[in-house]
Amino acid sequence: MGHVIIVGAGPAGVATAFLLAQRGIQVSLLEQETRFDRVFRGEGLMPSGVAALEEMGLADCLAGIPQRQLDAWDFCIEQKRRMRVVEPQGAPGQIPTHLIHQSALLKAIVERSQTFPSFQFYPGWQVQSLVSQGDRLQGVTARCGNETRDFTGDLVIAADGRYSRLRKLAGLALNQAATQFDVLWFKLPAPAELLCETVFTVCLQRQRQFAFYPSWDGRLQIGWIVAKGQAKTMGDRDWAEEFAQASPKSLASYFRQQRHQLEGPIFLDVIVGQAPKWFTEGLLLIGDAAHPMAPNRAQGINMALRDAIVVCNQLMALGRSSVWPRDRLQDALQAIQTSRQPEITAAQHLQLEEWQKIAFFTASPLIYRPFVTLATLLGRLGLVEQAWLWQQRGLRQGITSVTLEG
């Protein structure tokens, strides 16, 4: 069967490698790092992401890693909780959001893939250039230490993230949306009362917008929204005091007392966009390389897993052949983009719309004060909780149907 070189061992890369190797396709997975641990990796598996892993037969890999299942979403405005949304779970078909150790999940999937004779993993190999013959890409040249070698095959899949080196080497463009925010990430040991249940808490004031949750490791992950391009001009702040000013009063003193334990900030440059064309002769972009996502509702990992399923479906439809016909392979790559693009476009629209609402309600005191009053009144009505879940359904369950075939 065909030979696929996949560059990047993030969610899109490892999931695609697993599915293809499981079906007998030769897979070489290259990753420039030697370890899966990163300073920052998305941790939120929405119901759509959990369902995708179950479709792949990787539910046991998910069950075997450190994680927490989300219980509720709290929305705090001016230090008071105005609304709580209970995470749907327990009923048939209702999958809760999982907060996972992503590095452990990636490692587990790679280890499962290594049981297939058609899979080879190359950690520590960094792509240097593309290998082409005429107008067709045949592979990549990569380096590990003092060794350089060519990896050639029928198809190269670029799963190397939002700053994709392969996308740039191939001359494929990325159209970026006009994002308004970046994010600063912090970590802090979680107080005992926040470990009794797992709640994603959103805190809002006009000048302070952030969210936090207890992660799989017993620490709070805190994401602070900052205006686009302003992170480097903020200077040294007493961040613990900033959190205390907008947190529920029961937590304000904890932030102040634990300021010496605070880690961060880590800067996340928020990029949202799409490549107009996800492929060229012999190369396919997937995951953030094709469509970098905003961090809200952790769409990066969830969309990446769904990408992997569609890639597998289309490549397996080419049939069992030692060489894939060029015209049929190009048709398959076009079908992948055609299938995935509507969901990606809609999800990015929902993400950006959410951020635009924050910007609108906090732009002026004349808008913000009535917003606080209205949020307080509506937050007491159970219908608002259901309305929020309904509005979020696309980011939670997915927007289009994605099912593994065969």
HELIX and SHEET records of a PDB file:
HELIX    1   1 PRO A   11  GLN A   22  1                                  12    
HELIX    2   2 PRO A   47  MET A   56  1                                  10    
HELIX    3   3 ALA A   59  ALA A   63  1                                   5    
HELIX    4   4 GLN A  102  SER A  113  1                                  12    
HELIX    5   5 ARG A  165  LEU A  169  1                                   5    
HELIX    6   6 ALA A  192  LEU A  194  5                                   3    
HELIX    7   7 ALA A  231  THR A  233  5                                   3    
HELIX    8   8 TRP A  239  ALA A  246  1                                   8    
HELIX    9   9 LYS A  249  GLN A  257  1                                   9    
HELIX   10  10 ARG A  259  GLN A  261  5                                   3    
HELIX   11  11 GLY A  287  ALA A  289  5                                   3    
HELIX   12  12 ASN A  296  ALA A  298  5                                   3    
HELIX   13  13 GLN A  299  MET A  316  1                                  18    
HELIX   14  14 ARG A  326  PHE A  361  1                                  36    
HELIX   15  15 PRO A  365  LEU A  378  1                                  14    
HELIX   16  16 GLY A  382  GLN A  391  1                                  10    
HELIX   17  17 ARG A  393  GLN A  397  1                                   5    
SHEET    1   A 6 PHE A 119  PRO A 123  0                                        
SHEET    2   A 6 GLN A  26  GLU A  31  1                                        
SHEET    3   A 6 HIS A   3  VAL A   7  1                                        
SHEET    4   A 6 LEU A 155  ALA A 158  1                                        
SHEET    5   A 6 LEU A 283  LEU A 285  1                                        
SHEET    6   A 6 PHE A 279  THR A 280 -1                                        
SHEET    1   B 3 GLY A  44  LEU A  45  0                                        
SHEET    2   B 3 HIS A  98  ILE A 100 -1                                        
SHEET    3   B 3 GLN A  67  GLN A  69 -1                                        
SHEET    1   C 7 LYS A  80  VAL A  86  0                                        
SHEET    2   C 7 ALA A  72  ILE A  77 -1                                        
SHEET    3   C 7 VAL A 199  LEU A 204  1                                        
SHEET    4   C 7 GLN A 209  PRO A 214 -1                                        
SHEET    5   C 7 ARG A 219  ALA A 227 -1                                        
SHEET    6   C 7 PHE A 181  PRO A 189 -1                                        
SHEET    7   C 7 GLU A 263  LEU A 268 -1                                        
SHEET    1   D 3 GLN A 126  GLN A 133  0                                        
SHEET    2   D 3 ARG A 136  CYS A 144 -1                                        
SHEET    3   D 3 GLU A 147  THR A 152 -1                                        
SHEET    1   E 2 ASN A 175  GLN A 176  0                                        
SHEET    2   E 2 GLY A 273  GLN A 274 -1                                        
END                                                                             
